[in-house]
């Protein structure tokens, strides 16, 4: 067999496989979704850690020097990493960076 004949045979086999796969995919019937409605998630209680994160976000660069923000970030990191620690009670916000 020369190279041309081998290439043609390969192309014919490739086309036959592609046509077969297309025919199988076209005849497959999709299963209808069993429950199209999205489940309702009940609103949870406000998370004080999330509130602290928002406050630190509003502080911007000053948050890196704020002791309360450092505490909130440490607690967030521990929660993310799955380290079991007791939540530290928030300290009184200082009036220096607050608005």
C-alpha positions in Angstrom: 0.0 0.0 0.0 1.3 3.4 -0.9 1.0 6.5 1.3 -1.9 8.0 -0.7 -4.1 4.9 -0.4 -3.3 4.6 3.3 -4.3 8.3 3.8 -7.6 7.8 2.0 -8.4 4.7 4.0 -7.7 6.7 7.2 -9.9 9.5 6.1 -12.8 7.1 5.2 -12.5 5.4 8.6 -12.5 8.8 10.3 -15.6 10.0 8.4 -17.4 6.8 9.2 -16.7 7.1 12.9 -17.8 10.8 12.9 -21.0 9.9 11.1 -21.7 7.1 13.5 -21.1 9.2 16.6 -23.3 12.0 15.1 -26.1 9.5 14.4 -25.9 8.1 18.0 -26.0 11.6 19.5 -28.9 12.7 17.4 -31.0 9.7 18.3 -30.4 10.0 22.1 -33.3 11.5 24.0 -32.5 13.9 26.7 -34.1 13.2 30.1 -36.4 16.0 31.2 -35.2 17.7 34.4 -36.9 16.2 37.4 -37.2 19.5 39.4 -36.7 22.6 37.3 -37.5 24.9 40.2 -34.5 26.3 42.2 -34.6 25.3 45.9 -35.4 28.2 48.1 -32.7 28.9 50.7 -33.9 30.4 53.9 -32.1 33.5 54.9 -29.7 32.8 57.7 -29.0 35.0 60.7 -26.6 37.9 60.2 -23.0 36.8 60.5 -21.0 39.1 62.7 -17.8 38.0 61.0 -19.2 39.0 57.6 -20.2 42.4 59.1 -16.6 42.8 60.3 -15.2 41.9 56.9 -17.5 44.5 55.2 -16.4 47.2 57.8 -12.7 46.4 57.1 -13.3 46.5 53.4 -14.8 50.0 53.7 -11.7 51.1 55.7 -9.5 50.2 52.7 -5.8 50.5 53.3 -6.3 51.7 56.9 -7.7 48.2 57.7 -4.2 46.8 57.6 -3.4 48.9 60.7 -6.7 48.3 62.5 -6.5 45.7 65.3 -10.2 44.7 64.9 -9.6 44.0 61.2 -6.6 41.9 62.0 -8.7 39.9 64.4 -11.5 39.5 61.8 -9.1 38.4 59.1 -7.5 35.9 61.5 -10.9 34.4 62.4 -11.9 34.3 58.7 -8.6 32.5 57.8 -9.2 30.0 60.6 -12.7 29.4 59.5 -11.6 28.8 55.9 -8.9 26.4 56.9 -11.2 24.5 59.2 -9.3 25.3 62.4 -11.6 25.0 65.4 -11.2 28.1 67.5 -13.6 30.0 69.7 -14.8 33.2 68.1 -13.2 36.2 69.9 -15.7 38.8 71.1 -15.4 41.9 69.0 -13.7 44.8 70.7 -15.2 48.3 70.9 -14.5 50.0 67.6 -12.1 52.8 67.9 -13.1 56.3 66.6 -9.8 56.9 64.7 -10.7 55.2 61.4 -14.5 55.1 61.8 -16.8 57.3 59.9 
